[in-house]
Amino acid sequence: MIAIDWSAEERRLRLVVDDLYANTWGYPGYPGPTRATVTFSEISRLDVAADLTLEGLSIFEWSLSLEAQGLFSSAIGLAPGGRVSIVCRSIEIDGIEPAAA
């Protein structure tokens, strides 16, 4: 599941992801629940086609590409439904750590 923190003033969106490796659950090498924070900074475009207030949102698909002028374009598919598209200057992944039991 994810939590979302948006700051329009700072043009920043943070996703707190409960399990960064959830898509590998059940496979050998799955490290267990691993929490991480993904920060998109200097956002120039944000399109949200989802109800971000829903409980239990999770990421089921995530694509990332490098655009012109060094910008990143990210499309995030959400479950139970919806999509978030972001164009930004910087993406950071911090705090990768085992989730508390």
N, C-alpha and C positions, 0 to 999 in steps of 0.2 A: 504494500500500500504506500501511498505518497501523501505528503502534506505540501501545500503550495503557499509561498509568501511572495507577494508582488509589491514592489515599490515603484510607483509611477514617477515620483520625484527623482529617484536615483536611476530610473530605467533599468531595473534589476529584477530578475525573477529567480527565486530559489525553490528547488524541489528537494524535499527530504524524502529519501527513498528507504523504506524499511529493509528491503533485501535486494541489493544490487544484482545478485546472481540468481534470483528466483527462477529465471528461465532454465536453469540447469538443475533444479531440484530433482532428486531421484537418480541423477547420474553419478558415476564414480567421479570423485574430485570435487563434488559440491562442497564448498567451504562452510556451509551453514548460513543462517541469516546474517547478512552483512549490511549495516546501515551506512549511508553516504549522503552527502549534501552536494547537489549539482547547482552551480550558480551561473546564470546567464547574465552578463553585464554589457552595458552600453547597447541596449536593445534599440534597434531602429524600426522593427516591425514585430507586432505581436497579434496573432489572430487566434481567438479562442472560440471553438465550436463545441463546447462541453459545459456541463453544470459542475463547476469546480467546488460547489458546496456539498456534493454528494459524499456520504461516508463510504469508505472502502475503495476509493479510486486506486487503480493500479495501471502500470505501463505494460502494454502488450506488444508494442512495436515502437522502434525509435530509429530514425534515419538522420544522418548528419553529413553535410557536405560543405566544402569550402567554395564560397562564391567570389565574385569579383571584388576587388579592393580589400581582400583579406577578411571578409565577413563570413561568419558561419551561418548556415541555414539548417535548422533542426525541425523535424516533424515528429511529434509524439502522439501515438495512438493510445487512447485511454480505454480501460474497461471499467464500468459496464458499457461505455460508449462515449464517443467524442474524440476531438483532436485539438492539439495545440501546436501552432507553427510559430517559430521564433527566428528572427534574423538578428544577429548580435556580433559584437566585436570580440568578445571573450567568453570562454566556457571553462569553468574550473570544477574539479571533483575533489572534495575535501572530506576528511574525517572518516575514511573507510575503516570501519571497525566492526567487530562482531556485535550483533544486536544483543541487548540485555535479555536474559531468559525470563 
